[in-house]
């Protein structure tokens, strides 16, 4: 049963996993090829990037078709089986259906327990039982006990519940009607009371039987179209019915008149002046009551129509989502493949960082668009395809630049200049100083060119690198602590609804300031060691929260390597 339960749930996770898998595998594959100069060998042999990607493009197209078939047939069937199987488990195994802190219906009894313990939750604390009456007049018997125990077998048709240290309350209905006004009842206490609940009807439930079929996630494209046609017809019919009802009420109210007993000449500019003060009071009272009743009716009608529109939107989202899942495979491939060829880094390091950042952006925009579309804030088509529209230009740009064998360079010098104006750095002086020290001139003129001295590279200043490394450790540790505290605050806000707005803003500013400072120190160390830092500053700033721990570990290994080499 557990295996079937997990098997029915797994297909619903595929739409979340498949695009990420395509993106990550594309970046890793093409990044590894570029890192090992395989693309350079291909281009020298006359094989272009498009030709190298051709077989994988065919594979992705086949995968897209398979993903659509899977989303249209397998996922709805699995969701249908999952929901019905979950309901049937509660019927076949009533002990599992008794939840803590709430009433659970089992047969003719409503059972509530405060705590369950022991094997399979057979020991119960603070048990409250309401037994339904056979004549349908409501609950007439209440049983309360401090302890309880389930001692019956799962294969038995009788659920045996042993109660200890409790009371039994039962309402008594007298034969005479006049005696019923006295509300007599019987009360008794017990040390041990055995309650047998007949489960013969419940145990006849078939685990493979399905009854719940009305959720939009269980329908295929053709079934969704049919359902949407019926829902929209009913919606238009309801709108027409509500509008006609309001119109009829308005016309009938307008045709009503107040009998004054006199005949006067009407003033068309101000009709209320034509009546006596008593009639004015009555007219205004009736008008106010009518307006209140009309507003109440309109609010109820609007609420009902909004709920029906949300159901329609959910079905449209379920319909478009099947196509988005399929197209997302193509989109992620044309983002991942050229990005891997550009960054020229394979393996599980930097590609995972890029893949997670891109996929989180895709998933966030997709979830946001669906939620807004469900609340009728935008059309269902735009809500489902919004993430694709945002990332499609990125895929086109990356593919064009990778085809032309160009990298991605973004100039943010204006931002760093503005930042250094407000936060001057001592590291800049150190960079210029060490740069000037490293760039020394050989006074011996070259034999071929006597006019110009030759520039030579001085040895690496190891003491300067050690001092910079100490500064980096200080700032990076502050950034790491701020990042962890921010993650904790965000988790508490999402789970418990506890806002920490002022603290969050302060930590965010401190985090990004120390992050900026630490990355500039690494840049300085790289310049002194004649190395190129593989992590771009903008990439670290964009992905610093919540993934700074990945950058921290990468920088730690990077600094350890270059400092050990510079020492030698």
C-alpha positions as CSV (number, residue, x, y, z in Angstrom):
1,X,0.0,0.0,0.0
2,X,2.8,2.4,0.8
3,X,4.5,1.5,-2.5
4,X,1.3,2.2,-4.4
5,X,0.8,5.4,-2.5
6,X,4.2,6.7,-3.5
7,X,3.9,5.4,-7.0
8,X,0.7,7.4,-7.6
9,X,2.3,10.6,-6.2
10,X,5.6,10.5,-8.1
11,X,4.2,11.6,-11.5
12,X,3.0,14.9,-10.1
13,X,6.6,15.8,-9.3
14,X,7.8,15.3,-12.9
15,X,6.8,18.8,-14.1
16,X,9.0,20.2,-11.4
17,X,12.0,17.9,-12.0
18,X,12.1,17.5,-15.8
19,X,13.0,21.2,-16.8
20,X,15.7,21.4,-14.1
21,X,17.1,18.1,-15.2
22,X,17.3,19.2,-18.9
23,X,18.9,22.5,-17.8
24,X,21.5,21.0,-15.5
25,X,22.5,18.2,-17.9
26,X,22.8,20.7,-20.8
27,X,25.1,23.1,-18.8
28,X,27.2,20.2,-17.5
29,X,27.6,18.5,-20.9
30,X,28.4,21.5,-23.0
31,X,30.4,23.1,-20.2
32,X,32.6,20.0,-20.0
33,X,33.0,19.9,-23.8
34,X,34.1,23.6,-23.8
35,X,36.3,23.1,-20.8
36,X,38.2,20.2,-22.4
37,X,38.5,22.2,-25.7
38,X,36.3,19.7,-27.6
39,X,34.4,22.5,-29.3
40,X,37.7,24.0,-30.4
41,X,38.6,20.7,-32.0
42,X,35.2,20.5,-33.6
43,X,35.4,24.0,-35.1
44,X,38.9,23.4,-36.4
45,X,37.5,20.3,-38.2
46,X,34.7,22.4,-39.7
47,X,31.9,21.3,-37.3
48,X,29.8,24.2,-36.1
49,X,28.0,24.5,-32.8
50,X,24.6,24.0,-34.6
51,X,25.8,20.8,-36.1
52,X,27.2,19.6,-32.7
53,X,23.8,20.3,-31.1
54,X,21.7,18.8,-33.9
55,X,21.3,15.3,-32.5
56,X,20.5,16.6,-29.0
57,X,17.9,18.9,-30.5
58,X,16.2,15.9,-32.1
59,X,16.3,14.2,-28.7
60,X,14.8,17.2,-27.0
61,X,12.0,17.4,-29.5
62,X,11.2,13.7,-28.9
63,X,11.4,14.4,-25.1
64,X,9.0,17.3,-25.5
65,X,6.4,15.1,-27.2
66,X,6.9,12.4,-24.5
67,X,6.5,15.1,-21.8
68,X,3.3,16.3,-23.3
69,X,1.9,12.8,-23.5
70,X,3.0,12.1,-20.0
71,X,1.4,15.3,-18.7
72,X,-1.8,14.7,-20.6
73,X,-2.4,11.0,-19.7
74,X,-0.1,9.7,-17.0
75,X,-0.3,12.6,-14.5
76,X,-4.1,13.0,-14.5
77,X,-4.6,9.2,-14.1
78,X,-2.0,9.1,-11.3
79,X,-3.6,12.1,-9.6
80,X,-7.0,10.4,-9.8
81,X,-5.7,7.2,-8.3
82,X,-3.8,9.0,-5.6
83,X,-6.8,11.0,-4.3
84,X,-9.1,8.0,-4.3
85,X,-6.5,5.7,-2.8
86,X,-5.9,8.2,0.0
87,X,-9.7,8.2,0.7
88,X,-10.0,4.5,0.6
89,X,-7.1,4.0,3.0
90,X,-9.0,6.0,5.6
91,X,-11.9,3.6,5.2
92,X,-10.1,0.3,5.2
93,X,-7.8,1.3,8.2
94,X,-9.9,3.3,10.6
95,X,-7.1,3.6,13.1
96,X,-5.2,5.7,10.6
97,X,-8.3,7.9,10.1
98,X,-8.4,9.0,13.8
99,X,-6.5,12.3,13.7
100,X,-5.3,14.1,16.8
101,X,-7.1,17.2,17.9
102,X,-10.1,16.9,15.6
103,X,-13.3,14.9,15.2
104,X,-12.9,11.9,12.8
105,X,-16.0,10.2,11.4
106,X,-16.0,6.4,11.7
107,X,-19.3,4.7,11.0
108,X,-21.9,6.1,13.3
109,X,-19.4,7.7,15.6
110,X,-17.4,10.9,15.7
111,X,-14.2,10.4,17.6
112,X,-11.8,13.0,18.9
113,X,-8.5,12.3,20.7
114,X,-5.9,14.8,22.0
115,X,-2.9,12.5,21.5
116,X,-2.0,9.1,20.0
117,X,0.9,6.9,21.0
118,X,2.2,3.4,20.9
119,X,2.4,1.1,17.9
120,X,0.2,2.3,15.1
121,X,-1.3,4.9,17.4
122,X,-3.4,2.4,19.4
123,X,-3.1,4.3,22.8
124,X,-5.4,7.3,23.0
125,X,-5.5,10.2,25.5
126,X,-8.6,12.3,26.3
127,X,-11.1,10.6,24.1
128,X,-14.4,12.2,23.2
129,X,-17.0,10.3,21.2
130,X,-20.3,11.4,19.8
131,X,-22.7,8.7,18.6
132,X,-25.2,9.5,15.9
133,X,-28.8,8.6,16.6
134,X,-30.5,6.1,14.3
135,X,-33.6,8.3,13.9
136,X,-31.6,11.2,12.5
137,X,-32.4,13.7,15.3
138,X,-28.8,14.5,16.0
139,X,-26.2,13.4,18.5
140,X,-27.9,12.1,21.7
141,X,-24.9,10.2,23.3
142,X,-21.6,11.6,24.4
143,X,-18.8,9.4,25.9
144,X,-15.7,11.0,27.4
145,X,-12.7,9.1,28.8
146,X,-9.2,9.9,30.0
147,X,-7.6,6.9,28.2
148,X,-8.4,4.6,25.3
149,X,-6.9,1.7,23.5
150,X,-7.5,0.0,20.1
151,X,-7.2,-3.7,20.6
152,X,-9.0,-5.1,17.5
153,X,-7.3,-6.7,14.5
154,X,-7.0,-4.8,11.2
155,X,-8.7,-7.8,9.4
156,X,-11.7,-7.7,11.7
157,X,-15.0,-6.1,10.8
158,X,-15.3,-4.8,14.4
159,X,-13.3,-2.0,15.8
160,X,-12.8,-2.7,19.5
161,X,-12.2,0.5,21.5
162,X,-11.5,0.0,25.2
163,X,-12.1,3.2,27.2
164,X,-10.9,3.8,30.8
165,X,-11.8,6.3,33.5
166,X,-14.7,8.2,31.8
167,X,-18.3,9.3,31.8
168,X,-21.3,8.3,29.7
169,X,-23.9,10.9,28.9
170,X,-27.2,10.1,27.1
171,X,-30.2,12.3,26.3
172,X,-33.5,10.7,27.1
173,X,-36.6,11.4,25.0
174,X,-39.8,10.9,27.0
175,X,-42.9,9.5,25.5
176,X,-45.0,12.5,26.6
177,X,-44.4,15.7,24.8
178,X,-44.8,17.9,27.9
179,X,-42.0,16.0,29.6
180,X,-39.5,16.7,26.8
181,X,-39.3,20.4,27.9
182,X,-37.5,19.2,31.1
183,X,-34.6,17.9,29.0
184,X,-33.9,14.8,31.0
185,X,-30.6,12.9,30.5
186,X,-28.7,10.0,32.1
187,X,-25.1,10.2,33.3
188,X,-22.9,7.3,34.4
189,X,-19.2,6.9,35.2
190,X,-17.0,3.9,34.3
191,X,-13.6,2.5,35.0
192,X,-13.5,0.4,31.8
193,X,-15.9,0.5,28.9
194,X,-15.7,-1.5,25.7
195,X,-17.1,0.0,22.6
196,X,-17.6,-2.1,19.5
197,X,-17.9,-0.3,16.2
198,X,-19.2,-2.2,13.2
199,X,-16.9,-1.6,10.2
200,X,-18.5,-4.2,7.8
201,X,-19.7,-1.5,5.4
202,X,-16.4,0.4,5.5
203,X,-14.2,-2.7,5.0
204,X,-16.2,-3.5,1.8
205,X,-14.4,-0.6,0.2
206,X,-12.2,-1.5,-2.8
207,X,-8.8,0.1,-2.8
208,X,-8.9,0.3,-6.6
209,X,-12.3,1.9,-6.7
210,X,-12.5,5.5,-7.7
211,X,-15.3,8.0,-7.0
212,X,-13.7,11.4,-6.8
213,X,-13.4,12.7,-10.4
214,X,-14.1,16.4,-10.2
215,X,-10.6,17.9,-9.8
216,X,-9.1,19.8,-12.8
217,X,-5.7,18.0,-12.3
218,X,-7.3,14.6,-13.2
219,X,-8.5,15.6,-16.7
220,X,-6.9,15.3,-20.1
221,X,-6.9,18.1,-22.7
222,X,-10.1,16.8,-24.4
223,X,-11.8,16.4,-21.0
224,X,-10.7,19.9,-19.9
225,X,-12.1,21.4,-23.1
226,X,-15.5,19.7,-22.6
227,X,-15.5,20.7,-18.9
228,X,-14.6,24.3,-19.7
229,X,-17.3,24.6,-22.3
230,X,-19.9,23.5,-19.7
231,X,-18.5,25.7,-17.0
232,X,-18.5,28.8,-19.2
233,X,-22.0,28.1,-20.4
234,X,-23.2,27.8,-16.8
235,X,-21.3,31.0,-15.9
236,X,-22.9,33.0,-18.7
237,X,-26.3,31.6,-17.7
238,X,-25.8,32.7,-14.1
239,X,-24.6,36.2,-15.1
240,X,-27.7,36.6,-17.2
241,X,-30.0,35.3,-14.4
242,X,-28.5,37.6,-11.8
243,X,-28.7,40.6,-14.1
244,X,-32.3,39.9,-15.0
245,X,-33.2,39.5,-11.3
246,X,-31.7,42.8,-10.4
247,X,-33.4,44.5,-13.4
248,X,-36.8,43.1,-12.4
249,X,-36.4,44.2,-8.8
250,X,-35.4,47.7,-10.0
251,X,-38.4,48.0,-12.4
252,X,-40.9,46.7,-9.8
253,X,-39.5,49.1,-7.2
254,X,-39.7,52.0,-9.7
255,X,-43.3,51.1,-10.6
256,X,-44.3,51.2,-6.9
257,X,-45.9,54.4,-5.7
258,X,-46.6,56.2,-2.4
259,X,-50.3,57.1,-2.0
260,X,-50.5,60.6,-0.7
261,X,-54.3,61.3,-1.0
262,X,-53.8,64.5,-2.8
263,X,-53.0,65.6,-6.4
264,X,-50.2,68.1,-6.8
265,X,-48.1,69.5,-9.7
266,X,-44.8,67.7,-9.8
267,X,-41.5,69.5,-9.8
268,X,-39.4,67.5,-12.3
269,X,-36.1,69.0,-11.0
270,X,-36.5,67.8,-7.4
271,X,-39.1,65.1,-7.1
272,X,-38.7,64.8,-3.3
273,X,-40.2,68.3,-2.8
274,X,-43.5,67.1,-4.2
275,X,-44.3,65.1,-1.0
276,X,-45.1,65.8,2.5
277,X,-42.5,65.3,5.3
278,X,-44.2,62.1,6.4
279,X,-44.1,60.7,2.8
280,X,-40.5,61.9,2.4
281,X,-39.5,59.9,5.5
282,X,-41.3,56.8,4.2
283,X,-39.8,57.2,0.7
284,X,-36.3,57.6,2.0
285,X,-36.7,54.6,4.4
286,X,-38.0,52.4,1.6
287,X,-35.2,53.6,-0.7
288,X,-32.5,52.9,1.9
289,X,-33.9,49.4,2.6
290,X,-34.0,48.7,-1.1
291,X,-30.4,49.9,-1.6
292,X,-29.1,47.8,1.3
293,X,-30.9,44.7,0.0
294,X,-29.6,45.4,-3.6
295,X,-26.0,45.9,-2.3
296,X,-26.3,42.7,-0.3
297,X,-27.6,40.8,-3.3
298,X,-24.9,42.2,-5.5
299,X,-22.1,41.3,-3.1
300,X,-23.3,37.7,-2.7
301,X,-23.7,37.4,-6.5
302,X,-20.3,38.9,-7.0
303,X,-18.7,36.4,-4.5
304,X,-20.5,33.4,-6.1
305,X,-19.5,34.5,-9.6
306,X,-15.9,35.1,-8.5
307,X,-15.7,31.6,-7.1
308,X,-17.0,30.1,-10.3
309,X,-14.6,32.2,-12.3
310,X,-11.7,30.9,-10.2
311,X,-12.8,27.3,-11.0
312,X,-12.8,28.2,-14.7
313,X,-9.4,29.8,-14.4
314,X,-8.1,26.6,-12.6
315,X,-9.2,24.5,-15.5
316,X,-7.6,26.9,-18.0
317,X,-4.4,26.8,-16.1
318,X,-4.5,23.0,-16.0
319,X,-5.0,23.0,-19.8
320,X,-2.1,25.4,-20.6
321,X,0.2,23.9,-18.0
322,X,0.4,20.6,-20.1
323,X,1.8,22.6,-23.0
324,X,4.1,24.7,-20.8
325,X,5.7,21.5,-19.3
326,X,6.5,20.3,-22.8
327,X,7.8,23.6,-24.1
328,X,9.9,24.2,-21.0
329,X,12.2,21.3,-22.0
330,X,13.1,23.0,-25.3
331,X,13.5,26.4,-23.5
332,X,15.8,25.0,-20.8
333,X,17.9,23.2,-23.4
334,X,18.5,26.3,-25.4
335,X,19.4,28.2,-22.2
336,X,21.6,25.4,-20.8
337,X,23.5,24.3,-23.9
338,X,24.8,27.7,-25.0
339,X,25.4,28.8,-21.4
340,X,27.6,25.8,-20.8
341,X,29.6,26.5,-24.0
342,X,30.1,30.1,-22.8
343,X,31.1,29.6,-19.2
344,X,33.3,26.6,-20.2
345,X,32.9,24.9,-16.9
346,X,31.6,21.4,-16.4
347,X,31.1,19.1,-13.5
348,X,29.0,19.7,-10.4
349,X,30.3,23.1,-9.3
350,X,29.5,26.3,-11.1
351,X,26.9,24.6,-13.5
352,X,24.7,23.7,-10.5
353,X,24.8,27.3,-9.3
354,X,23.7,28.6,-12.7
355,X,21.1,25.9,-13.1
356,X,19.5,26.6,-9.7
357,X,19.4,30.3,-10.2
358,X,17.8,30.1,-13.7
359,X,15.3,27.4,-12.6
360,X,14.3,29.3,-9.4
361,X,13.6,32.3,-11.6
362,X,11.5,30.2,-13.9
363,X,9.7,28.5,-11.1
364,X,9.0,31.7,-9.2
365,X,7.6,33.5,-12.2
366,X,5.6,30.5,-13.2
367,X,4.1,30.1,-9.7
368,X,3.4,33.8,-9.4
369,X,1.7,34.0,-12.8
370,X,-0.5,31.0,-12.0
371,X,-1.6,32.5,-8.6
372,X,-2.4,35.9,-10.2
373,X,-4.3,34.2,-13.0
374,X,-6.3,32.0,-10.6
375,X,-7.4,35.2,-8.8
376,X,-8.4,36.7,-12.1
377,X,-5.6,39.3,-12.0
378,X,-4.5,38.3,-15.5
379,X,-5.6,35.9,-18.2
380,X,-4.8,32.2,-17.6
381,X,-2.8,32.1,-20.9
382,X,-0.5,35.0,-19.8
383,X,-0.2,33.6,-16.3
384,X,1.0,30.2,-17.5
385,X,3.3,31.4,-20.3
386,X,4.7,34.4,-18.4
387,X,7.8,32.5,-17.3
388,X,8.5,31.3,-20.8
389,X,8.1,34.9,-22.2
390,X,10.6,36.2,-19.7
391,X,13.3,33.5,-20.3
392,X,12.8,33.1,-24.0
393,X,14.8,36.3,-24.9
394,X,17.6,34.9,-22.7
395,X,17.6,31.7,-24.6
396,X,17.7,33.5,-27.9
397,X,20.6,35.8,-26.8
398,X,22.7,33.0,-25.4
399,X,22.2,30.8,-28.5
400,X,23.2,33.7,-30.8
401,X,26.3,34.5,-28.8
402,X,27.4,30.9,-28.4
403,X,26.9,30.3,-32.1
404,X,29.0,33.4,-32.9
405,X,31.6,32.2,-30.3
406,X,31.2,35.2,-28.2
407,X,31.0,35.4,-24.4
408,X,28.8,37.5,-22.2
409,X,30.2,40.7,-20.8
410,X,28.2,43.3,-18.9
411,X,29.8,46.6,-18.0
412,X,29.0,47.7,-14.5
413,X,31.9,50.2,-14.0
414,X,29.5,53.1,-13.4
415,X,27.9,51.2,-10.5
416,X,31.3,50.4,-8.9
417,X,32.4,54.0,-9.4
418,X,29.3,55.2,-7.6
419,X,29.8,52.7,-4.8
420,X,33.5,53.6,-4.3
421,X,32.5,57.3,-4.1
422,X,30.3,56.7,-1.0
423,X,32.4,53.7,0.4
424,X,36.0,54.4,-0.4
425,X,38.2,51.3,-0.2
426,X,41.7,51.1,1.0
427,X,42.1,48.0,-1.2
428,X,42.2,50.3,-4.3
429,X,45.4,51.9,-3.1
430,X,46.8,48.5,-2.3
431,X,45.9,47.2,-5.7
432,X,47.6,50.1,-7.4
433,X,50.6,49.8,-5.1
434,X,51.1,46.1,-5.6
435,X,50.4,46.5,-9.3
436,X,53.1,49.1,-9.6
437,X,55.5,46.9,-7.6
438,X,54.8,43.9,-9.7
439,X,55.2,45.8,-12.9
440,X,58.9,46.7,-12.7
441,X,61.2,47.8,-15.5
442,X,64.4,46.1,-16.4
443,X,67.0,48.9,-16.8
444,X,69.0,46.8,-19.1
445,X,68.1,47.8,-22.7
446,X,67.2,45.2,-25.2
447,X,69.8,44.6,-27.8
448,X,67.2,44.9,-30.6
449,X,65.5,47.9,-29.2
450,X,67.8,50.3,-27.3
451,X,65.3,53.1,-27.0
452,X,62.7,51.4,-24.7
453,X,63.3,49.4,-21.5
454,X,61.5,46.1,-21.2
455,X,58.8,45.4,-18.6
456,X,59.2,42.4,-16.4
457,X,56.9,40.9,-13.8
458,X,58.2,41.1,-10.2
459,X,57.7,38.2,-7.7
460,X,54.4,37.9,-5.9
461,X,54.2,39.8,-2.7
462,X,53.1,37.0,-0.3
463,X,52.7,39.2,2.8
464,X,50.2,41.4,1.0
465,X,48.2,38.3,0.0
466,X,48.1,37.1,3.5
467,X,46.8,40.4,4.8
468,X,44.1,40.5,2.1
469,X,43.1,36.9,2.9
470,X,42.6,37.9,6.6
471,X,40.3,40.8,5.5
472,X,38.4,38.4,3.3
473,X,37.8,35.9,6.0
474,X,36.4,38.6,8.3
475,X,34.0,40.1,5.7
476,X,32.9,36.7,4.3
477,X,32.2,35.3,7.7
478,X,29.9,38.3,8.5
479,X,28.2,37.7,5.1
480,X,27.7,34.0,5.8
481,X,26.2,34.7,9.3
482,X,23.8,37.3,7.9
483,X,22.8,34.9,5.1
484,X,22.0,32.1,7.6
485,X,20.0,34.4,9.8
486,X,18.1,35.8,6.8
487,X,17.2,32.2,5.8
488,X,16.0,31.5,9.3
489,X,13.9,34.7,9.4
490,X,12.3,33.9,6.0
491,X,11.5,30.4,7.1
492,X,9.8,31.7,10.3
493,X,7.9,34.2,8.2
494,X,6.6,31.6,5.8
495,X,5.9,28.9,8.4
496,X,4.7,30.9,11.4
497,X,3.8,34.2,9.8
498,X,6.2,36.1,12.1
499,X,7.5,39.3,10.3
500,X,10.9,40.8,11.1
501,X,10.8,43.8,8.6
502,X,13.3,46.1,10.3
503,X,15.8,43.3,11.2
504,X,15.5,41.8,7.8
505,X,16.3,45.1,6.0
506,X,19.3,45.7,8.3
507,X,20.7,42.2,7.8
508,X,20.1,42.4,4.0
509,X,22.0,45.7,3.7
510,X,24.8,44.3,5.9
511,X,24.9,41.1,3.9
512,X,25.2,42.7,0.5
513,X,27.7,45.3,1.7
514,X,30.0,42.6,3.2
515,X,29.5,40.4,0.1
516,X,30.5,43.2,-2.2
517,X,33.6,44.0,0.0
518,X,34.7,40.3,0.2
519,X,34.4,39.8,-3.6
520,X,36.5,42.9,-4.2
521,X,39.2,41.5,-1.9
522,X,39.2,38.3,-3.9
523,X,39.6,40.3,-7.0
524,X,42.6,42.1,-5.5
525,X,44.1,38.8,-4.4
526,X,43.6,37.4,-7.9
527,X,45.4,40.4,-9.5
528,X,48.3,40.0,-7.1
529,X,48.6,36.3,-7.9
530,X,48.2,36.9,-11.7
531,X,45.0,34.9,-11.7
532,X,41.5,35.4,-13.0
533,X,38.6,34.9,-10.6
534,X,36.0,32.5,-12.2
535,X,33.1,34.0,-10.2
536,X,31.7,37.2,-11.6
537,X,30.7,39.8,-9.0
538,X,27.3,40.3,-10.5
539,X,26.6,36.6,-10.4
540,X,27.5,36.4,-6.8
541,X,25.3,39.4,-5.9
542,X,22.3,38.0,-7.8
543,X,22.7,34.5,-6.3
544,X,24.1,35.5,-3.0
545,X,20.8,35.0,-1.3
546,X,20.0,32.2,-0.5
547,X,22.9,30.4,-2.1
548,X,25.9,32.2,-0.6
549,X,27.1,29.0,1.2
550,X,27.9,27.6,-2.3
551,X,29.9,30.7,-3.3
552,X,31.6,30.7,0.2
553,X,32.8,27.1,-0.2
554,X,33.9,27.8,-3.8
555,X,35.9,30.9,-2.8
556,X,37.4,29.0,0.2
557,X,38.9,26.3,-2.1
558,X,39.9,28.9,-4.7
559,X,41.8,31.0,-2.2
560,X,43.4,28.0,-0.6
561,X,44.7,26.9,-4.0
562,X,46.1,30.2,-5.2
563,X,47.7,31.1,-1.8
564,X,49.5,27.7,-1.6
565,X,50.8,28.2,-5.2
566,X,51.9,31.8,-4.5
567,X,53.8,30.7,-1.4
568,X,55.8,28.3,-3.5
